[in-house]
Each structure stands twice: as structure tokens, then as C-alpha cells.
Amino acid sequence: MARTIAVSGTASGIGAALAALLRDQGDTVIGIDLRDADVCADLGGPEGRSRAVAEVLDRAGGTLDGVVACAGVSDFTPLPVKVNYFGVVALLDGLRPALARAQAPRAAVVGSIAGTHPVDDAIVRACLDGDEPAALLAAERVVEAGAGNQTYSSSKSAVAQWLRRVCTTPEWAGAGIPLNAIAPGVVRTAMTEPLFADADMLKIMNEAVPMPLHGYADANVIAEALRWLISPANTHMTGQVIYVDGGAEASLRDPSVF
């Protein structure tokens, strides 16, 4: 049966790969991105988030079978906090009522292995408190201190923790909506290409994210995992952060963490 799925970040990378897979199997995809999408909106601010939700609901007729938040940024500024956390949460919260109207609704997020890396506690705490001004202030302080890489890891850690907190609530599990995340390792996309072009950054990346199983992934690998997560076959998995990372998480973390 054809389904209607909203996917953010469809202009490139994982979002584009997922949209292609879903369309190939006969689903209707409502793509969201800054440009080259069905719904053009900036998830980095309240106005763009509201517009994205409103336009998706209008196109879907008020009912969605799935939502996948793929859009994200990875620079060393406060922007990852805006997009990767507050943009994701606003999109999923805003579209949740439309999911609840579907027969077999599913939702998923693209996390990151970076969510297991060092984070700034003040950023994470403010995100989980829903306090965007405080989160951005904390992010600015981190950037000024020369630890801008922690804005990205903090945003991904926070969204994974948010997912774990809300997935079993009446609004999600109670409405029959599984909510999960795929956390990739290093994926070859337009967003990561500058890292491959810089020998020093490539060395740092390989040390931070070792991938002993098959090395770097392409976007389609992550898209396939997301496709299963939002399929009707996934009836009982929720609140899970699944590392599709070539073994990076297992290499980096204590074996007692599982």
C-alpha cells in the first residue's frame, strides 16, 4: 500500500537517497529543504519551522504515514543546535498529530556517532529544557572557547536523549507511533566532502570515528536502514538509537555500554 512520508533534507545526502528509495517503492514523499524541495523552509528558525509544518500538513491533507528528520548541519557554530535539535523537535512535534491519524504511523531521526563524543552539558541541558535562547548562548560560549566541534555533538546527543524521553509517552507510543534514530558513522555526502579533501581533517575524522567494517558508508546504506524503521514491519521497536557506523560505536565505547 502506498504511503505518504515527509522527509526533511531531501535536496542532498541521506534525505535525497531515502526519498528516492521511498518513491521507487510507490510512496508519496513530501520533501523539505532550504531549496529544491516540495516544501522550501529553513528549520533553523521558528518561522521556517512553522511554515514547514503548515505546508506539509496542507500537502498531506492532514494525515501522514511517516516522518523522517534527515536535515542537519555540521559546522562549528551555534547553527547545529538550531537545526539538528530545535528544528528536528519542532518538525516532529508539529507533524505528530498527522501521524496519529494514520493506520501504521512511523517516525525516525538521523542522529550521529558524534552523539557519543564529548558534549557541552549546558547546551544539552538547555535543549532538553526547550530553552533555545539559553542553548544558543551556551553554544556561542563554546565556540568562543575554541570547542566549536561540541555544538554538533551536543545537538546530536540532545536529540537522542529527547527521543528516548518522549518515545514511550501517550503522545507517541500511546498513539501507536514508533520513534527511533539511525546514528551513522562517516557518510560520504556533500556535507562531509570538505573533510575528505583536507588531509589533517581526514586523519582526525578517522581517529574519532574508526570504521573497521567496510569503511565509509554511502548515503544509500543509511537510507535503507531508515526505510525499514518507518516501514509497517516495525511494530515494536521504539526509543532506539541504531548505530550504522561500520563498528565505530563498538570500537569507541566500553563493552559494558549496550
HELIX and SHEET records of a PDB file:
HELIX    1   1 GLY A   13  ASP A   24  1                                  12    
HELIX    2   2 PRO A   46  ALA A   60  1                                  15    
HELIX    3   3 LEU A   79  PRO A   80  1                                   2    
HELIX    4   4 VAL A   81  GLY A   87  3                                   7    
HELIX    5   5 VAL A   88  ALA A  100  1                                  13    
HELIX    6   6 ILE A  113  THR A  116  5                                   4    
HELIX    7   7 ASP A  121  LEU A  128  1                                   8    
HELIX    8   8 GLU A  132  GLU A  144  1                                  13    
HELIX    9   9 ASN A  149  VAL A  166  1                                  18    
HELIX   10  10 ALA A  173  ALA A  175  5                                   3    
HELIX   11  11 GLU A  193  ALA A  197  1                                   5    
HELIX   12  12 ALA A  199  ALA A  208  1                                  10    
HELIX   13  13 ALA A  219  LEU A  229  1                                  11    
HELIX   14  14 ALA A  248  LEU A  252  1                                   5    
SHEET    1   A 7 VAL A  39  CYS A  40  0                                        
SHEET    2   A 7 THR A  28  ASP A  33  1                                        
SHEET    3   A 7 THR A   4  SER A   8  1                                        
SHEET    4   A 7 GLY A  66  ALA A  69  1                                        
SHEET    5   A 7 ARG A 106  VAL A 110  1                                        
SHEET    6   A 7 LEU A 179  PRO A 184  1                                        
SHEET    7   A 7 VAL A 241  VAL A 244  1                                        
SHEET    1   B 2 VAL A 187  ARG A 188  0                                        
SHEET    2   B 2 ALA A 217  ASP A 218  1                                        
END                                                                             
